[in-house]
Amino acid sequence: MFTSGLQHVAAMYAGVVAPPLIVGAAVGLSGTELTFLTGASLFTAGLATFLQTLGIWKIGARLPFVNGVTFAGVAPMLAIVDTTDDKADALPVIFGAIIVAGLLGFIAAPYFSKLVRFFPPVVTGTVITLIGVSLLPVAFGWAQGPNPAADDYGSTTYLTLAAITLVLVLVLRRFTRGFVKQIAVLIGLVIGTLIAIPFGVTDFSPVTEADIVGFPAPFHFGAPQFALAAIISMCVVMLVSMTESTADMLALGEIVERPADERTIAAGLRADTLGSAISPLFNGFMCSAFAQNIGLVAMTRIRSRFVVAAGGGFLVLMGLSPVAASLISVVPRPVLGGAGVVLFGSVAASGIQTLVKAGLEKDNNVLIVAVSLAVGIIPITAPEFYHAFPETAKIILDSGISTGCVAAVLLNLVFNHLGNGGRDADEVTAPMEPGEEISETRAGKTAPVH
């Protein structure tokens, strides 16, 4: 139980600490404050995992399910930070929005399972792809160094360290097996940090200044603030998170030979949403299921939920030890950037895997994906696109995940649900050469020959 629980922590550790690092850096937190935020995320991930695996009342799927900070919320939170005049208010605004979204999600949990048909793979795959694509610029920024205003930002030294870390992770994933392969990102971060020491870019002060034992004091960054635009943005993220968790529960239920029925899904969603609502009390972010740990259950064939609960215990203990949480703060930004390319790129790749199952042989679904991706990528490729809109609207519009999700859901309703959308969907034929005549029948209708 000890080693298997630790393996679950190792498989998801990088995913838990990345969001607080990204958001904390955007807010401008010091090394000590960043360590505190990271520890809080570890602590709240452990609590959410307890809720999901052990459960109380009608809360918790009682499956070997690891919960942690969801990547889906990172881009919307960065948008909130960018549109907040006083950065000191950014985290309280984020925490207030997450509390409201979590409570609303908890109320909606028993009804959400009935709405899953409106979130088919064509929608969820598009959103997951956008999550990865939206986070990749963060990894590229890390790879260039800690300070964009510095003269050495983007220097060959920083980029070389990032490249070395990236190669290390790829080599470990390619030539190792089992436990070592699962923690390839973690090993890459450790080795990359050691290589960076001679270059003088490794700062050990967060470790020396951290206490051995500490508790994430409630509302450390201030009382939560409730801004309507931020709440709407995080409610959209909550819908995305609940959809992803539902899909993960269905997959995990098949793996452990205990198919997830409507009652199990509702209980699992209650754990997700309640964990998310509680997390901001201890300075944590929105929680959701970690898909990589489902793969670990399938690979090891260890299906006990108590093993995963033991992993949740490790997360809580790490969150109560600032020294343990501070270790990730030692890792230089370029090293994080190299690992982030794999981490965030994998999120995008998992979205593409979902899209493969989405029935892209149909014109309707191709259009849904095409337009939704285009809408979601606007904040990345054209950051000033919405400059004329009010600041409150920009909190939502500057989050490609939120706008892409809304676009995907609405387009799916129009093309696949309303009227004859689902029945009249045309199939995509093989690509034609320029000038080639159309002489085939598509979807039961004879196409005109020109």
Residue pairs with C-beta under 8 A, 6 or more apart in sequence:
1 304
1 306
1 307
1 310
2 310
4 300
4 302
4 307
4 310
4 311
5 307
5 308
5 309
5 310
5 311
5 313
5 314
6 311
6 314
7 179
7 182
7 183
7 296
7 300
7 311
8 66
8 293
8 296
8 307
8 308
8 311
9 311
9 314
9 315
9 318
10 179
10 182
10 183
10 186
11 182
11 183
11 290
11 292
11 293
11 296
12 66
12 68
12 290
12 292
12 293
13 183
13 186
14 185
14 186
14 189
14 339
14 343
15 68
15 69
15 71
15 290
15 292
15 343
16 41
16 42
16 45
16 68
16 69
16 315
17 38
17 41
17 42
17 328
18 71
18 74
18 340
18 343
19 41
19 69
19 70
19 71
19 73
19 74
19 77
19 285
20 34
20 37
20 38
20 40
20 41
20 69
20 285
21 34
21 38
21 328
21 336
22 74
22 78
22 135
22 138
23 37
23 74
23 77
23 78
23 81
23 91
23 94
23 285
24 33
24 34
24 37
24 38
25 34
26 78
26 81
26 82
26 90
27 81
27 87
27 90
27 91
28 87
29 37
31 203
31 205
31 206
31 209
31 326
31 329
32 206
32 209
32 210
34 206
34 329
35 206
35 210
35 322
35 325
35 326
35 329
36 216
36 220
36 283
36 322
36 325
37 283
38 325
38 326
38 328
38 329
39 214
39 216
39 318
39 319
39 320
39 321
39 322
39 324
39 325
39 326
40 216
40 220
40 282
40 283
40 284
40 319
41 68
41 69
41 284
41 285
41 319
42 315
42 316
42 318
42 319
42 325
43 216
43 282
43 284
43 315
43 316
43 318
43 319
43 320
44 69
44 216
44 275
44 278
44 279
44 282
44 283
44 284
44 285
44 287
44 319
45 66
45 67
45 68
45 69
45 284
45 287
45 312
45 315
45 319
46 312
46 313
46 314
46 315
46 316
46 317
46 318
46 319
47 275
47 278
47 279
47 282
47 312
47 316
48 67
48 68
48 271
48 272
48 275
48 276
48 278
48 279
48 287
48 312
49 65
49 66
49 67
49 68
49 308
49 309
49 311
49 312
49 315
50 309
50 312
50 313
50 316
51 59
51 60
51 67
51 271
51 274
51 275
52 60
52 61
52 62
52 63
52 65
52 66
52 67
52 268
52 271
52 272
52 275
52 289
53 60
53 62
53 63
53 64
53 65
53 305
53 306
53 308
53 309
53 312
54 60
54 62
54 305
54 309
55 61
55 62
55 267
55 271
58 266
58 267
58 270
59 267
59 270
59 271
59 274
60 267
60 268
60 270
60 271
61 249
61 260
61 264
61 265
61 267
61 268
61 271
62 264
62 267
62 305
63 249
63 252
63 253
63 256
63 258
63 260
63 264
63 268
63 305
64 252
64 256
64 293
64 297
64 302
64 303
64 304
64 305
64 307
64 308
65 248
65 249
65 252
65 268
65 289
65 293
65 305
65 308
66 289
66 290
66 293
66 308
66 311
66 312
67 271
67 272
67 275
67 287
67 288
67 289
67 290
67 312
68 287
68 288
68 290
68 315
69 284
69 285
69 286
69 287
69 288
70 237
70 241
70 244
70 285
70 286
70 287
70 288
71 131
71 132
71 135
71 344
71 347
72 127
72 131
72 237
72 240
72 241
72 244
72 286
72 288
72 401
73 98
73 234
73 237
73 241
73 285
73 286
74 131
74 134
74 135
74 138
75 131
75 134
75 135
75 379
75 399
75 400
75 401
75 402
76 233
76 234
76 236
76 237
76 395
76 396
76 399
76 401
76 402
77 94
77 285
78 399
79 233
79 379
79 394
79 395
79 396
79 398
79 399
80 90
80 93
80 94
80 97
80 227
80 230
80 233
80 395
81 87
81 90
81 94
82 398
83 391
83 392
83 394
83 395
83 398
84 90
84 93
88 221
88 222
89 222
89 225
91 221
91 222
91 283
92 221
92 222
92 223
92 224
92 225
93 224
93 225
93 226
93 227
93 230
94 230
94 234
94 280
94 285
95 219
95 221
95 224
95 225
95 280
95 283
96 224
96 225
96 226
96 227
96 230
96 231
96 280
97 226
97 227
97 230
97 231
97 233
97 234
98 234
98 276
98 277
98 279
98 280
98 285
98 286
99 224
99 277
99 280
99 281
100 226
100 231
100 234
100 235
101 231
101 234
101 235
101 237
101 238
101 276
101 277
101 286
102 238
102 273
102 274
102 275
102 276
102 277
102 278
102 279
102 286
103 273
103 277
104 235
104 238
105 112
105 235
105 238
105 241
105 242
105 269
105 272
105 273
105 276
105 277
106 270
106 273
106 274
106 277
108 242
108 273
109 242
109 266
109 269
109 270
109 273
110 266
110 270
112 242
112 246
112 266
112 269
113 246
113 262
113 265
113 266
113 269
114 262
116 243
116 246
118 409
118 412
118 413
118 417
119 239
119 243
119 246
119 409
120 358
120 412
120 416
121 354
121 355
121 357
121 358
121 359
122 355
122 358
122 359
122 360
122 365
122 368
122 369
122 408
122 412
122 416
123 243
123 368
123 372
123 405
123 408
123 409
123 412
124 240
124 243
124 244
124 247
124 351
124 354
125 351
125 352
125 353
125 354
125 355
125 356
125 357
125 358
125 369
126 351
126 355
126 368
126 369
126 372
126 373
126 376
126 404
126 405
126 408
127 240
127 243
127 351
127 401
127 404
127 405
127 408
128 244
128 347
128 348
128 350
128 351
128 354
129 348
129 351
129 352
129 354
129 355
129 373
130 351
130 372
130 373
130 376
130 377
130 400
130 401
130 404
130 405
131 347
131 348
131 351
131 401
132 344
132 345
132 346
132 347
132 348
132 349
132 350
132 351
133 348
133 376
133 377
133 380
133 400
134 376
134 379
134 380
134 399
134 400
134 401
135 340
135 344
135 347
136 340
136 341
136 344
136 345
136 348
137 380
138 340
138 344
139 336
139 337
139 340
139 341
139 343
139 344
140 337
140 341
141 148
141 337
142 162
142 333
142 334
142 336
142 337
142 340
143 158
143 159
143 162
143 333
143 334
143 337
143 338
143 340
143 341
144 153
144 154
144 155
144 158
144 159
144 334
144 337
145 152
145 153
145 154
145 155
145 158
145 333
145 334
146 201
146 332
146 333
147 153
152 158
157 199
157 201
157 334
158 201
158 333
158 334
159 334
161 192
161 195
161 196
161 199
161 201
161 332
161 334
161 335
161 338
162 334
162 335
162 337
162 338
162 341
163 338
164 192
164 195
164 338
165 188
165 189
165 191
165 192
165 334
165 335
165 337
165 338
165 339
166 188
166 338
166 339
166 341
166 342
168 187
168 188
168 191
168 192
168 338
169 184
169 185
169 187
169 188
169 338
169 339
169 342
170 342
172 180
172 181
172 184
172 187
172 188
173 181
173 184
173 342
176 184
180 187
182 296
185 339
185 342
185 343
188 338
188 339
188 342
189 328
189 331
189 335
189 336
189 339
192 331
192 332
192 335
192 338
192 339
193 202
193 330
193 331
193 332
193 335
196 202
196 332
196 334
196 335
201 332
201 334
202 330
202 332
203 330
203 332
204 330
206 326
206 329
206 330
207 323
207 326
207 327
207 329
207 330
209 326
210 322
210 323
210 325
210 326
211 322
211 323
212 321
212 322
212 323
213 320
213 321
213 322
214 320
214 321
214 322
215 320
216 282
216 283
216 284
216 319
217 283
218 281
218 282
218 283
219 281
219 283
220 283
221 283
224 280
227 392
227 395
228 392
229 392
229 393
229 395
229 396
230 395
232 396
233 395
233 396
233 399
233 402
234 286
236 396
236 399
236 401
236 402
236 405
236 406
237 286
237 401
237 402
238 273
238 276
238 286
239 405
240 401
240 405
241 272
241 276
241 286
241 288
242 269
242 272
242 273
244 288
244 289
244 291
245 268
245 269
245 272
245 288
245 289
246 265
246 268
246 269
248 289
248 291
248 294
249 260
249 264
249 265
249 268
249 289
250 259
250 260
250 265
251 294
252 260
252 294
252 297
253 259
253 260
253 264
255 294
255 297
255 298
255 303
256 297
256 303
260 268
268 289
272 287
272 288
272 289
275 287
276 286
276 287
276 288
279 285
279 286
279 287
291 350
293 308
297 303
317 324
318 324
318 325
319 325
355 369
358 365
358 369
359 365
360 366
360 369
360 428
361 427
361 428
362 425
362 426
362 427
362 428
363 425
363 426
363 427
363 428
364 415
364 416
364 421
364 422
364 425
364 426
365 415
365 416
365 425
366 428
367 411
367 415
368 408
368 411
368 412
368 415
368 416
369 408
371 407
371 411
372 404
372 405
372 407
372 408
372 411
373 404
375 400
375 403
375 404
375 407
376 400
376 401
376 403
376 404
376 405
376 407
377 400
377 404
378 385
378 386
378 400
378 403
379 385
379 386
379 397
379 398
379 399
379 400
379 403
380 400
383 398
386 393
386 394
386 397
386 398
389 397
396 402
396 403
397 403
414 421
415 421
415 422
415 425
416 422
416 425
424 443
425 443
426 442
426 443
427 442
427 443
429 440
429 442
432 438
437 449
437 450
438 447
438 448
438 449
438 450
439 447
439 449
440 447
441 447
